[in-house]
Amino acid sequence: MVVLFTLIKQGINFQLRDKNWLIFNIVFPIALLLMTSYFMKNNFQTDGMNLDTVKIGICNETSDTIYFDAIRNLESDVDFEIKEIETVNDGKELIKCGELQVLLIQKDEEVDVYSGDENYIENVYVTAVIENIESGIASGKVAINYRPVENYISAQYIETSFSSSDYYGVVIITMMVLYVIIVPLCLFSYDFDNQIVQRVCMTGVKRVHYFIARIISSVIIELIIIIPIFLFSVFVLRTNWGSHLLWVIISMLLTIIMAVMLGTVLYMELQSYEKCLLIVQTIIIPVWSFLGGSYIKLNTNNPIINAVLWLSPLRWLNQGIFRSVYVNNNGILIKYSLIAGVAIVLLGVILVLRSGRRKEQ
Amino acid sequence: MKMIWVLLKNNIKCLTSKSPVFFFMFILLPVVISVGISLLIPSKKNMNGIVCDYSDSQLSGEIIESLYMNACLDLTISDSAKIENEVRLGNYNFGIIINYNFDEAVKNYDFGDAVEVYCNSEGFGKLLEETLSLELHTFAEIINQNNEEYIEDIDEYLNSKDSIYMVNMDDSTNDYTATNMLFSFIIMFAFLRTMTGASLVTKDRELGVYTRILMTDVTVCQYYIANILSSVLVVLFQNVATLCLTVLVTDIEFGGTIGEILVVLSVLSIIAVALGDFFVVCTDNKEISNILSTFVAIILLMTGIVPKELLPKTAVIISSVIPTRWAVNCLENMQSGEPLTGSIIYIVMMLLCAAILFAIIMIIANRKSKNN
């Protein structure tokens, strides 16, 4: 037990000997948190459709003016500043220099809606208006005695307090949890390259104990890195972690252990720091992070694509946390904790089998 | 020159881990994955909605068809009743539940009983209310005028609508959302790949190879030129592979020609390599330079992913001095119908940025070499 404790302490001291490494590992995720929360701020705002004025250019390539008459006479919360345009190219030029936001071209049985990238909200709004006008025109063609609409549907407005710092405060931290895979790689590459493992085992320490000690060291190192970032998200960014913190902490802890075990097994298999790092940094972290929604929010109802998304443990963890916080449902977190537990056991079995084989070799 | 060539060949061998399988796996696999997952990105230019159809009748099928035809809506069908939660979580802009008694309610003009609508934006919510009310009212009118064959009449009504298209400035109707995401991912993978090139320098230092190489006729400048060239070549190969694969496997439209896109990516690759080496030279530490490169890659990805129009004002100013934004600007200009020559200023700025970084690398490396 004393030996195990010494080994754990030595592993932590070894990795933390480089203070710059520790500082960079804490400071950069915090910088990333701040940057992403700020950069993506507008992506999480839902009131973008509340427009005051839209500058519309209309260009008629047919003799039919039905749409444009309808737009001119439309009663709307939004003011339309309408300008007649001679040609499409004239309209495009006006969009480029900001004098127009949306350009409508009426052709035979077709309406084209142009806009610059910066006016996509106006574009969606005007397109929706045109679609409604078109519905009115088409209904006049088929319904003989068309009466004005009386029973309007009332949509239920859902106010979401889901800000970019709520989203990125969670996903950047869970992504950092994944970076722990690199810690055992550093420890093992040093130990194996310098025959430290053999020397430790010659003192009577069992190989399994050595691995357990190194895994515990890696987990503690990750906690030393994650805790300040987590506290920063709670107290500075005011990220909403919900009221089921116990489940969130359990599932994050299991992810850290799983990531450390994965890094250990990977090193045992490849026995090369460079190869392992390439796999971890080029494949595992970017792909799992992307599928988990660490860079940008992903949604799909396509069952195949959805199944691919759920291959990432970060998807389980992030979605579990968000559902726990905003929908008060811990189902995904509990399921994920069970899956992570099983994965840890399986990786442990592989590790025991592989370390035994290495010993024989 | 011969020295650079020898070092270059050796570096490429090291960077490809001396195994073509390993090389292809780590170049092509991320590409395959990023191409695949870039198809996942929902359009940013439409309102994303989710519909759950409990009624599952012909009439409810018609209203879904009508919503599908709407140019500004991007619709997903779900059999889950948790639509309100999906909107609350921000996964969709709106959600519609078509109730069991949909047909009966529409016939009786009781639209509030026919559907439940959830929306996260009041402005768009009003438009959606109007769209659905107009459509259901027309359906009700048709049903009450012709009780027998109303489905055919509703089909006729839907087919009689003029087509409405959201057109890009280059006159195409392509959705460039996935393209821009893919482009950002190509950039990120290029940055990640350059890290391995840069790590060769630290590895050489750790093993004492660096000192031994410099004891021969090789100069510091030649050593770094060989390192930079080898990384650029590997990243270029990666980019060409990505673009070819994308064009062959998917129908993603980039907006410019493959040649033009390749020019932009190549110039950006040179910056990526310069940055990777810059971090290594400045930090002299493999692990710290790794952390730096990784976070810079993610930050650059972010600045590329987020459309300029969605960035806060200060962020637009910050991103305007970031090389990846210059590359994304080139792409966006091409998507709006301009040739690459119209973005020459960005290409020059990127090359200038790379040249400055290379100069700094050489100065620092020479100074450190003299000190040692």
Interface residues (C-beta under 8 A of the other chain):
Chain A: D18 N20 W21 F24 N25 F28 P29 A31 L32 M35 T36 Y38 F39 M40 K41 N42 N43 F44 T46 D47 G48 M49 N50 L51 D77 K92 I95 K96 I105 E109 E110 V111 D112 V113 Y114 S115 G116 D117 E118 N119 Y120 N123 V124 Y125 T127 A128 V129 I130 E131 N132 E134 S135 G136 I137 A138 S139 K141 V142 A143 I144 N145 Y146 R147 V149 E150 N151 Y152 I153 S154 A155 Q156 Y157 I158 E159 T160 F162 Y167 I182 C186 E274 K275 L277 L278 I279 Q281 T282 I283 I285 P286 V287 F290 L291 Y295 I296 K297 L298 N299 T300 N301 I305 V308 L309 F322 R323 Y326 V327 N329
Chain B: S17 F22 F26 L29 P30 I33 S34 G36 I37 L39 L40 I41 P42 K44 K45 N46 M47 N48 I50 N70 A71 C72 T76 I77 S78 K82 E84 N85 V87 R88 L89 G90 N91 Y92 N93 F94 Y109 D110 F111 G112 V115 E116 V117 Y118 C119 N120 S121 E122 G123 F124 G125 K126 L127 L128 E129 E130 T131 L132 S133 L134 E135 L136 H137 T138 E141 I142 Q145 D153 E156 Y157 L158 S160 K161 D162 S163 I164 Y165 M166 V167 N168 M169 M181 F185 M188 F189 L192 R193 M195 T196 S199 K203 T283 N285 E287 I288 N290 I291 L292 T294 F295 I298 I299 L301 M302 T303 I305 V306 P307 K308 E309 L310 L311 P312 T314 A315 S319 E332 S336
